[in-house]
Amino acid sequence: MITGWGFPDFDAHEGVHLFTDPDSGLSAVIAVHSTKLGPAAGGVRFWHYATSDDAITDALRLSRGMSFKNAMAGLDLGGGKGVVLADKPGATISEAQLKAFGRAVESLGGRYVTAEDVGMSEARMKVIASETKYVSGLPVQSGAAGGDPGPYTAHGVYLGVKAAAKRGLGADDMKGVHVAIQGAGSVGGGLARLLAKDGARLTIADVDADKVRVLADELGADLAAADTVLGIEADVVSPNALGAILTERSIDALKTSVIAGGANNQLATHADGARLHARGITYAPDYVINAGGIINVGLEYLGHGDEAEVMARITRIPDRLNQVWDESEASGRPASEVADAIARRLIGRG
């Protein structure tokens, strides 16, 4: 029996769809991991990959993460992910490609609901929405659920960082707590501003040197190189850029007691969660702490509630994290494994 199709990250996915559109030059992947709880919801990213297999692997990992994230957030949604391949680093996606991706989403008949992710924007999502109704996270009226998920993700990560600092450091507030933040985009930058208001000491890094310098000047933060920030001595290290950055090598180099950030798929391999646990590092599983954005766009798509309901649900993120940490402590299992086990039970794969 074929179980993985040659991809180690294939996890009984319900469907992996490959799309091409010669007229626009679109090459895209849509991975549907589970629709047990509802339509497979997850953003679409535009990114350059070294190989097409790398793009498929990313879609597989991200879609599984969305299944777990949506389940842990209590949403009536499954997990999916879209990836549009850029032909070179720094490429710009065309309107024709956006429309072609919209038609690809529409062809799945609602099994996959797309939203904004890396390399996309509200304006680009509106172009996709011209070809399909299965889009969430579009601009909305004030007070309604929906819109740009970034600030909501940042708020949830902020609450999760505070919970992790309480758990791992015994910190009742963030004043004077040193947080090293990798990534100065919508999530990392939003997190930095919220922590700065609390009096945290910040070190910030990003591959965009100009952007991170402006943010550091604004907040009075220190700067670090993007490829070394994870290894600096800090109370909390917060990854908020791309994933797979917690490897055997980077974990050995950590000089922190807490890892809590919004980047997806932070663990490079399953074994890396055990490595963090063995070192006694408090780890906030990424798809639990970064659920604020999908809570916002998910409730918009489902038509449940308003912004007040979104914020109320985001405030429950620390409760779910504490559930994971409590079970981890009681069982002796890594927090990453405990979170996966809880999520699998919720989607009927326990």
Sequence and secondary structure as in RCSB ss.txt:
>XXXX:A:sequence
MITGWGFPDFDAHEGVHLFTDPDSGLSAVIAVHSTKLGPAAGGVRFWHYATSDDAITDALRLSRGMSFKNAMAGL
DLGGGKGVVLADKPGATISEAQLKAFGRAVESLGGRYVTAEDVGMSEARMKVIASETKYVSGLPVQSGAAGGDPG
PYTAHGVYLGVKAAAKRGLGADDMKGVHVAIQGAGSVGGGLARLLAKDGARLTIADVDADKVRVLADELGADLAA
ADTVLGIEADVVSPNALGAILTERSIDALKTSVIAGGANNQLATHADGARLHARGITYAPDYVINAGGIINVGLE
YLGHGDEAEVMARITRIPDRLNQVWDESEASGRPASEVADAIARRLIGRG
>XXXX:A:secstr
  SSTT TT  S SEEEEEEETTTTEEEEEEEEE SSSSEE  EEEEE SSHHHHHHHHHHHHHHHHHHHHHTT 
S EEEEEEEEESSTT    HHHHHHHHHHHHHTTTSEEB B TT  HHHHHHHHTT S B      TTBS S SH
HHHHHHHHHHHHHHHHHHH  SS TT EEEEE  SHHHHHHHHHHHHTT EEEEE S HHHHHHHHHHHT EE  
TTTGGGSB SEEEE SSS  B HHHHHT B SEE    SS BSSHHHHHHHHHTT EE  HHHHTTHHHHHHHHH
HHT  BHHHHHHHHTTHHHHHHHHHHHHHHH   HHHHHHHHHHHHTT  
